[in-house]
Amino acid sequence: MPMQTAASITLNSRLSTSPRVRCQAHIRPVTFHAPDCVIYAQGERSRSLYQIEYGAVRIYRLLADGRRQIVAFHLVGETFGFEINETHSFYAEAMVNTGLTTVERAAGGQLNDRLVGVALKAMVRAQEHLLVVGRQSSLEKIAVFLVDLADRQGGTDLIDLPMSRIDIGDYLGLTIETVSRTISKLRDMGIVKLRNARSIEILRPEKLRMLSN
């Protein structure tokens, strides 16, 4: 899969001119990444954590045979870049136009209480992802995936899909044909409606959750 070098443009985030707000807020630069630009590469030194201000990021590893395994998607408001060692174990890549801010660690590289909670939540999601990939039914896999996206986007019935069908397949261990066929099946069952390639409306959320259990 061809990758572009991440060319980042620093943008100044704007805050209210109120002196009180200026005293309480810390201005952090927002770094722009175009679609398919690498934020960090596998094997690079881990220097920062990142928070998504807008856009979306995929985390993946290239296997020895050249195949790509996506292990996580990160959406607006989420923090990523946690590593056990001093180097990155995965690639991080923007899926759409994405703005990131760096997240400061405490002295000595320690995580504050908020970041510990975020790291634990990411670990639980990674464990749940393993359970999803291990399921036999593609219908169950897609149902779990859509329910998770809906919950992470605020419980909405209109899901934004920043990832492609190929991305979804590489995340769930399915072919692109199986992904497309399964989503079409959910549509034919009256459970979802396809607004466009990147937007799905959940018509029967209770039925979708039943399939995901």
N, C-alpha and C positions, 0 to 999 in steps of 0.2 A: 504494500500500500504506500504510494508516494506521500511524503510529508514535506511541508514547507517549513522553513526556518521561522521561528516566531519573531516577528518584527513588532515590537510593542511601542505604542505611542502613549505617552503619559498625558493624562487629562487632569485638570484641576477640578476637584469636586467643589460645588458651591454650597455655601451655608448662608443662613440669614445674616443680615448686617447687624443684628441686635448684639450689643456688647455682652449681654448675659449668655447668649447662645455661644458666642466665640469663646467665652471662658469655660463653658462646660463641654464643648465639642473639640475633638482632635481631628484636624483636617488630614486626610490620607489621600494620596494620589491614586487615581483610578487608571489602571493599565489596560489598554485595548488590545484584544487579540481577534484577528479575523478568523472566519471558519477554516478548520483544518490546520491551524497554526499550533505548533507544539509549545506548550507552556513550560514543561520540563520533560527530560528524557530519562529513560531507564538507565541507571548507572551514574547519573549526575549527582553532585553533592546536594543534599537537602538543606536548603538555607531558610526557607520561609513556609508559612502556612498561607493559604489564600482563601478569601471570601468572595463569593460571586455576587456582584452588584446587579448585573443583568446578563442574560445569556445562559449558556449551559456548557458543561464539560464532561468528556468521557475519560475514564481511566482504563488503561488496557496494557497488556503485555504481548510482545511478539514471541511466538513459540519457535522452537528450533526448526520446524518445517516451513516457517514463514507465515503460518496462520496467525490471526489476531484473536485474542480472547479479551473481551471487555468485561471488567469486573465491577464497574460502578458507573453510574451517571450522577452528576451533581447539578442541582438547580439553583435558582436565585435564593440568596440568603444562606446557603450552605457553605461550610468550610471544608477544605480538603488539603492534602499534602502531608498528612500524618505518616511518619515512618518510625520503625523501631531502630534502624541503623542511621548512619549519617549520609547514606545515599538513597536515591529513589529506586524503588523496586519495580515501578511501572512508568508508563508514559501518561502524561496528562495533555489533552488536546481539546481546543475549543470546537464545539459543534456548529455554533452560529456566532454572529458578532457578540463578543463577550467582554465585559468589563470586570476586572478583578482588583481587589485591594489586598495588601499583605496584612497578616495578623501577627502582632508582636507577641513573643513569648516572654515569660518572666526571666529574670537573671538566671544564668546557668542553663538556659534552654528548658526550664520547667514549664509545665502548662498550668494556667490558672484554673480555678474551679469550673468556669464556663467551658473552657476548651477540653477539660477532662470529660465533661458531660457530652460534648460534641463528639469526641473521640470514641467514647463508649457506644454512642448511638450508631456511629459509622461501623463499629465492630459488629454490633447486633445485626445491622443491615447486611453486612458481608456474610454473616452466618445464615441469614434467611435466604440470601441469594443462592447459596450452595444447596439449600433444600429445594428451591424452585427449579434449579437446573437438573436436580436429581429426579424430578417428577416425570412420569411416563407420558402423560397427555400434553400435547401442544396446546390444547384448549385451556387446561389448567394453568400452564405457564403464562400464556398471554393474559388470562384473567387476573392472575396475581400481579403481573406487571402493570396492567391498567389500573387496578385498585390502588396499588402503591403510588403510582403517579398522581392519581386523583387526590389521595390523602396528602401527599407532599405539596400539592398545588392548592391547598386550602379546602379540600373536600368538595371541590367543584365537580359538576357533571360534564363540563366542557373541558376536555384535556388537551393541553398543548403538547405536541410531540416535537421537540427540537432534534430528536434523533431520527435517522433514516430507518427503513425496514432492514437494511443490511446491519446497521448498528444493533437493532433489537435482536436479530438473529445471532450475532456474535456475542450478545449478552446472555441469551437464553439457551444457546446451544442448538439453534434451529437454522435451517436454510431460509433464505429470503423467500423462496416459494412457499414454504410452510407458514412463515409469518403472514404473508399476504393472504393465503388461503384460509388461515385460522381467523384473521380479522374479518374477512368476508363472511365466514360462517357465523360469527357473532352478529354481524349485520343482518344476515338472513334469518337469524333466530329472533330478531327484533330487540336485541339487547343493547346494541350500539348503533349509532348513525355516523357515517363518514362525512364530515363537513368538507374536508380536503385531505391531501396527503399528510399534512402535519396537524390535523385537528380532528378529534373524535368526541362525539357527544354520547354520554352514557344515558340510555333511555330507561333501562331497568337496573338500577344500581344494586337492588337486593338480589336479583338473579345473578349478576356478575360476581357478587361477593360469595354466593353459594358455590359457584364454580371454582372460586379461588380457595375454598376451604378443603 
